[in-house]
């Protein structure tokens, strides 16, 4: 099963990894470690809560006004 991963740099270093289909979140020092940890956390989640995918999340961007 192919799922989505969103990785963002963590303020303390490393990366936070989030899977929008399940809501699982984890972190790692490198992109690879964050993805490995997310894979493990998501597999454990799916053992208890099977997922029926109907559509994939849509990732896009938008702009907001800068604060003065």
Order of alpha helices (4+ residues) and beta strands (2+ residues): beta-beta-beta-alpha
